[in-house]
Amino acid sequence: MRLPPSVIGHTEDVLREVLRMIGPADVTLSLFFRSHPKLGSRERGVIAEAIYAALRNKPAYTNFSESGSGSAMRRMALLGLADTAGIEALGGLSEVESEWLTRVSQIDRTALPLELRANLPKWLMDTLTAREGEAGMLQLAEALNKPAPLDLRVNALKSTREDVMKELATAPIACEPTPYAPLGIRIHKKPALQNLPLFKAGAIEVQDEGSQLLAHIVGAKRGEMIVDFCAGAGGKTLALGAAMRNTGRLYAFDVSEKRLAKLKPRLARSGLSNVHPVVIAHENDAKVKRLAGKIDRVLVDAPCSGLGTLRRNPDMKWRQTPQSVQELNTKQHAILAGASRLVKPGGRLVYGTCSLLDEENEVIVSQFLATHTEFELMPMKDVLAEQKIALDMHDYLKLLPHLHQTDGFFAAVLQRKK
C-alpha cells in the first residue's frame, strides 16, 4: 500500500528541525507528532524510521544528495524513506526523483570511502580506529548503525522468564531469552507493549540487556541499604529493588526532578515498596552526606556521552564533541568521588557508563583509584562468576554491540577495604 504524498513533506520538515540539533531527536519527533495528530500510526512509524536512517547515515546521504534535483533536505528525506519503506511505497515522487533513488539504491555501499562506510564524525572515527584498528572500527560502526532490538526485563517479583515468554507467544509476539542477562527477553519487532496485560501488571519493563547486566553486577541482596546515585527514570532502580526482593532500603538519587517523576508510574506497576526517590542538588548535597559510610552498595551510572547507545540514539554522535566529553569527564570524577563517601567498609561501589570512550571509562576509574587508596578494583571475572553470568571479561565489564548484541556499556566494581 502506497504512502500518501504528504509523508515526504512531513519527513522533510521534521528532518530539518532534527538536524538543527537543538534537542534530542526523539523529543523533536514526539513534539512534531503531537502537533500533527491526524498522522496515522503507519505514517508516524515510517517518518520516525526515515529520520533515524538519515541520522545514522548522515555523511553517506549528504554525499548522495549532492546529485539529484529539488532541495537538499528533500533529497535527504527521500533517501531515508527509500532505505526504510522502499521506493515503491512512496507516493508523490516525480519521475526524476524515482530514477535518482533507483540509481542511488544500486550503489555498492561497501565500496564507499571509509568515512562514508563508518558514518561517524571524524574525531570519533579516529579515536575508535586508534584503539580497534580500521577493521574493528568498521565492525563496531556497522553494528552501531543498525536499529537495536527491543529487550525486556522480567520483574521477578511478579513472574518468571518462562511464563512471560509463554504469554508473549499467545499475543503472538516472537521472542527469545537474552544470552547473558538471566531475566532478559529479546523481541525483534516493536509491538505496542503498553497495551499488554503483562506490561500493565508490572511483570515486564523495557531495558537493554547491557543495562540489566549493570544492575546484576551490583549484587544487591535482601535487607541491604543501596543507593542508585544517578537514577534517572529508574530502569536500574527497579531491577535492584526486585533483586532485593522488596526488602531493605533503596535510595534513588537524581538531580532532575523531571527524570525521577518518570519513575513514579513504573514504581507503582512494579509492586516495589522499598524504593525512596530523592531529588538532590549535587553530589555533595546534605541528603547524600548524612548517609556517609552507611551504604552496602552504590551504583553510579554516570552521565556520559551516550555513544554506546547510537543504535537507539543516532543523533548523539552528531551532538557530542571532544570538548563536551571533557566537560563530562569533570562531572564523572566529581560524582564518583561524591558517591564513594557513602560506601561502608567492605561495601561495593559500581561505576558504569553507556560510553565507548576510554576517557569516560578506564581513565576515570584508574584516576579515582590513584586518589582513593581505600578502594580496590574487584576483577570483573570474579563478580560475573558470583552472579553466574557467562561472560568472558577480565578487570572490567566492556559490552559492545558487534560482539554482545547489547548497547555499548562499561562497568567497574570497586570495593572499600575493610
C-alpha positions, -999 to +999 in steps of 0.1 A: +000+000+000+014+034-010+021+061+015+003+095+010+025+121-008+023+143+024+046+118+042+076+131+021+068+168+031+064+159+068+097+139+068+115+168+052+100+193+078+109+172+108+144+163+095+152+200+090+142+205+127+161+174+140+193+184+121+194+217+139+205+195+169+187+219+194+173+189+213+173+151+213+158+136+181+132+115+199+119+147+217+118+167+185+099+138+168+073+134+196+067+172+196+061+171+158+037+141+161+018+159+189+014+189+166+002+167+137-025+145+154-040+134+121-010+113+111-018+076+114+004+052+133+019+037+100+028+072+088+044+081+121+064+049+121+077+055+086+086+091+093+105+082+125+124+053+108+134+076+079+146+103+104+167+077+123+181+064+090+191+099+080+209+104+113+226+070+111+238+076+075+243+114+075+277+115+058+267+090+031+233+107+025+249+141+023+273+127-003+245+111-023+223+141-022+249+162-040+233+148-071+196+148-079+171+177-080+150+196-056+161+209-022+190+190-004+168+185+026+141+168+005+167+145-011+180+136+024+144+128+035+138+107+003+170+087+010+158+079+045+123+069+033+136+048+004+160+029+027+134+022+053+100+020+035+112+012-001+109+034-032+077+017-044+059+026-012+064+064-017+035+084-031+042+118-046+076+111-063+084+128-095+098+106-123+132+123-119+132+116-082+122+080-088+150+074-113+175+091-089+165+070-060+168+038-081+203+049-092+214+056-056+200+022-044+223+004-068+255+019-053+276-007-035+279+010-001+307-014+010+329+001-017+325+037-005+354+056+012+360+048+048+342+078+064+311+071+043+310+035+054+316+043+091+291+072+092+308+086+123+321+121+130+358+122+121+370+127+157+351+096+169+362+075+138+398+084+145+395+076+182+380+042+176+404+034+148+434+041+170+420+016+196+403-011+175+422-008+142+404+000+109+386-033+106+375-033+142+362+003+140+342-006+109+326-037+125+317-016+156+304+013+134+283-011+113+267-026+145+260+009+159+243+019+126+217-009+129+185-004+149+185-021+183+161-050+191+137-044+220+149-060+253+126-066+282+134-074+318+111-097+337+101-084+372+110-115+393+085-103+420+057-108+396+066-136+371+093-158+356+110-155+322+094-188+311+059-177+320+063-142+303+076-158+271+046-182+270+022-153+274+041-132+248+038-162+224+000-161+227-001-124+218+016-135+194+049-118+199+081-137+188+108-135+214+139-153+228+158-152+260+188-128+261+221-147+260+236-132+292+210-115+315+190-141+334+158-122+333+161-107+298+138-113+268+146-101+233+119-090+208+129-083+172+098-064+162+084-034+181+049-042+193+028-017+214+039-031+247+020-006+269-013-023+259-002-057+270-017-070+304+019-081+312+031-046+310+002-030+328+006-056+357+043-046+360+056-081+350+079-066+323+100-034+318+118-023+287+156-024+295+185-032+272+204-063+282+236-043+289+217-021+314+203-053+331+238-067+334+250-034+351+222-038+377+232-075+382+269-068+390+258-045+418+250-078+435+221-063+456+210-086+484+179-088+507+179-063+536+208-042+524+210-004+521+216+005+485+219+038+466+213+043+428+232+075+426+222+088+391+188+070+390+172+089+361+139+073+351+148+043+373+153+013+350+182+000+371+165+011+404+136-012+396+160-041+387+179-035+420+146-034+441+135-067+426+169-083+433+165-072+470+131-090+469+115-057+481+134-057+514+160-033+528+162+003+517+169+015+482+175+053+475+171+066+440+190+099+438+190+122+409+195+160+403+165+161+379+130+161+395+115+156+360+135+124+354+126+110+388+089+118+382+090+092+353+100+066+379+067+070+399+043+052+374+069+025+369+073+020+406+035+017+410+034-011+384+064-029+398+050-036+433+081-023+450+078-005+483+114-003+494+124+025+469+129+061+481+133+086+453+153+117+464+160+148+444+195+161+452+211+194+442+246+179+435+269+151+446+277+169+479+241+176+489+234+173+527+210+144+518+239+125+504+263+134+533+241+121+560+244+086+546+282+087+545+298+053+554+264+036+558+256+021+524+263-015+514+263-009+476+263+022+455+256+023+417+269+053+398+255+051+363+273+083+354+262+110+330+282+103+298+284+109+261+259+081+254+280+069+224+273+033+233+236+038+226+239+050+190+216+021+178+188+039+196+200+075+197+220+080+164+218+118+169+243+115+199+272+111+175+265+144+159+257+162+192+288+152+211+323+167+206+357+162+222+350+194+242+316+181+255+333+148+265+360+167+285+332+186+304+316+152+312+349+139+325+350+167+351+314+157+362+323+120+362+353+125+385+332+146+409+302+123+410+323+091+416+342+109+444+310+121+460+293+087+458+323+069+472+318+086+506+285+067+511+302+032+509+308+014+542+339-007+548+336-039+528+309-022+507+308-020+469+309+009+445+299+002+409+309+028+382+292+024+348+286+043+316+270+037+282+301+052+265+326+036+242+354+060+251+384+051+274+385+086+288+350+082+303+357+046+315+391+031+324+407+065+327+381+078+353+384+046+373+422+045+374+424+082+384+399+075+411+418+045+425+451+066+424+435+092+447+412+069+468+436+042+481+408+030+505+392+013+474+404-016+453+393-029+420+373-062+421+381-082+389+350-084+368+356-121+360+351-128+398+320-105+400+304-122+370+312-157+383+295-147+416+264-137+397+266-169+375+268-147+343+286-165+315+306-136+300+343-136+293+357-104+309+388-096+329+390-064+350+361-045+336+327-051+320+330-040+284+300-047+262+300-039+225+271-042+200+291-061+174+303-087+200+275-089+225+244-076+207+238-051+235+244-013+237+280-003+244+284-005+282+313-002+306+314-010+343+340-013+371+334-027+406+353-011+434+354-023+470+361-003+501+388-021+521+376-033+555 
